[in-house]
Amino acid sequence: MFVKGQRFETSYNNETYSFAGKWSGSMVLAPENDENADVLIYTENEVNELIESGELKLITGQEMVMR
């Protein structure tokens, strides 16, 4: 289970997103880059699959994101 505020990084463009909340049961990941207004919307199962495949990375408190 994920909690609001958790951070993620995409592998395809190293963009960081924050779990902003839910919409119709799906997770809404909002970009942390002010220039990007595109949110990602996935079910929790899809997020888990993306993490397992390496397409999405859960960022923990000790990690720094390189841009």
Secondary structure, DSSP 4 states (H G I P E B T S, - for coil): ---TT-EEEETTT--EEEEEEEETTEEEEEESSTT----EEE-HHHHHHHHHHTSEEEEPTT-----
